Amino acid sequence: MSDVTNVELLWLEKRIENRIRFGKPVTEKIVDAHRRVLSFAPGGIFAFVRWTSNDFGTVLSRIDILRAVAPGQRYSTVPWISPGGESLLRLSGWPKVERVLQLIEAVEALGINPADAAPEYWHHVHNRLSVNEGPRTYTRARHQAWLNRRRITF
């Protein structure tokens, strides 16, 4: 197992789209016109969005927010991701995926990179949306508390 988490992105027009919504890759490898591989360092947080359709419409909409793992750490397996990642959020179905995308945009509107937001926030969003409840919004105060806690504990 290498030290990085690899994410294969694929785009086939009107059929499959795998993309990264946010994250800080350390390398990018272009495989061909439709595929590339992004690599994330251990601890890096990223959002992986994928959808698939057929002749009758969309058959899969999913978003995963994951933390890249170091060798020896436990992880969840996710298609297109090697070896996998620590799952912070995993939701499927367009209404929930769309809501997560809106929350990501709200974090960005604060001038905060979503990859730097508190991982617990993405757990919170997952838990609330999983039961069709509205999550709390991410605030500058919550972000500052996360930065202070991270500075003290890491």
C-alpha positions in Angstrom: 0.0 0.0 0.0 1.4 3.4 -0.9 1.2 6.5 1.3 -1.4 8.2 -0.9 -5.1 7.6 -1.6 -5.8 7.5 -5.3 -9.1 8.6 -6.8 -9.9 7.6 -10.4 -12.0 10.2 -12.2 -13.9 9.1 -15.2 -16.1 11.1 -17.6 -18.2 9.5 -20.3 -20.6 12.1 -21.7 -24.2 11.6 -20.6 -23.2 8.3 -19.0 -20.8 8.5 -16.1 -19.1 11.4 -14.2 -16.8 10.9 -11.2 -15.3 14.2 -10.0 -13.7 15.8 -7.0 -15.8 18.7 -5.6 -13.1 19.9 -3.2 -9.8 18.7 -1.8 -6.1 19.3 -2.2 -4.5 16.6 -4.4 -0.8 16.1 -4.2 -0.5 14.6 -7.7 -2.5 14.3 -10.8 -2.0 11.7 -13.6 -3.9 12.0 -16.9 -4.6 8.5 -18.2 -6.5 9.4 -21.3 -9.1 11.9 -22.6 -11.7 10.5 -20.2 -9.7 9.4 -17.2 -7.3 10.8 -14.7 -6.1 9.9 -11.2 -5.7 12.3 -8.3 -3.7 11.4 -5.2 -4.3 12.7 -1.7 -1.8 12.7 1.2 -2.9 11.0 4.4 -5.2 13.3 6.4 -6.4 15.1 3.3 -10.1 15.6 3.1 -11.9 15.6 -0.2 -15.4 15.3 -1.7 -16.0 12.6 -4.3 -19.2 13.1 -6.4 -20.4 10.5 -8.8 -23.4 9.9 -11.0 -24.4 7.4 -13.6 -27.2 7.5 -16.1 -28.7 5.3 -18.8 -31.1 5.9 -21.6 -33.9 6.4 -19.1 -32.2 8.9 -16.8 -30.0 9.1 -13.8 -29.6 5.8 -12.0 -27.0 6.8 -9.3 -26.2 10.1 -7.6 -23.7 9.8 -4.7 -21.4 12.0 -2.7 -18.7 10.8 -0.3 -16.6 13.1 1.9 -13.5 11.1 2.9 -10.3 11.6 4.8 -7.3 10.0 3.1 -5.7 7.3 5.3 -2.1 6.4 6.2 -0.8 2.9 5.8 -2.2 0.7 8.6 -5.2 2.9 9.4 -8.7 1.5 9.0 -10.7 2.7 6.1 -14.0 2.2 4.2 -13.8 0.9 0.6 -15.4 3.1 -2.0 -15.6 2.3 -5.7 -13.0 4.2 -7.7 -10.8 5.0 -4.6 -7.7 3.0 -3.7 -7.3 1.9 -1.0 -10.4 3.7 0.4 -10.8 6.4 3.0 -12.2 7.3 6.4 -15.8 8.1 5.7 -17.0 11.4 7.0 -20.1 11.6 4.9 -21.8 9.2 2.5 -25.2 10.0 0.9 -27.0 9.0 -2.2 -30.0 10.3 -4.1 -30.1 13.6 -5.9 -32.0 15.6 -3.3 -29.4 14.8 -0.5 -26.4 15.1 -2.9 -27.8 18.5 -4.0 -28.2 19.6 -0.3 -24.6 18.6 0.5 -23.4 20.6 -2.5 -25.3 23.6 -1.2 -23.7 23.2 2.2 -20.2 23.0 0.6 -21.0 26.3 -1.2 -22.1 27.9 2.1 -18.7 26.9 3.6 -16.9 28.4 0.6 -19.0 31.6 0.9 -17.4 32.1 4.4 -14.0 32.1 2.7 -13.1 28.7 4.1 -11.9 25.8 2.0 -14.3 22.9 2.7 -11.2 20.6 2.9 -10.1 22.6 6.0 -13.5 22.6 7.7 -13.9 20.5 10.9 -14.3 16.8 10.0 -17.0 16.6 12.7 -19.1 19.0 10.7 -19.3 16.6 7.7 -20.2 13.7 10.2 -23.0 16.0 11.5 -24.2 16.8 8.0 -24.3 13.0 7.2 -26.2 12.1 10.3 -28.8 14.9 9.9 -29.4 14.4 6.2 -29.6 10.6 6.7 -32.7 11.1 8.8 -34.1 13.9 6.6 -33.3 16.7 9.1 -31.6 20.0 8.4 -28.0 20.3 9.6 -26.7 23.3 11.4 -24.7 25.7 9.3 -21.0 26.0 9.5 -19.9 29.3 11.0 -16.7 31.2 11.4 -16.9 30.7 15.2 -17.2 26.9 14.7 -14.3 27.0 12.3 -12.1 29.0 14.7 -12.9 26.5 17.5 -11.8 23.7 15.2 -8.6 25.5 14.4 -7.9 26.1 18.1 -8.6 22.4 19.0 -6.4 21.2 16.1 -3.5 23.4 17.2 -3.7 22.1 20.7 -4.2 18.4 20.0 -2.2 17.7 16.9 
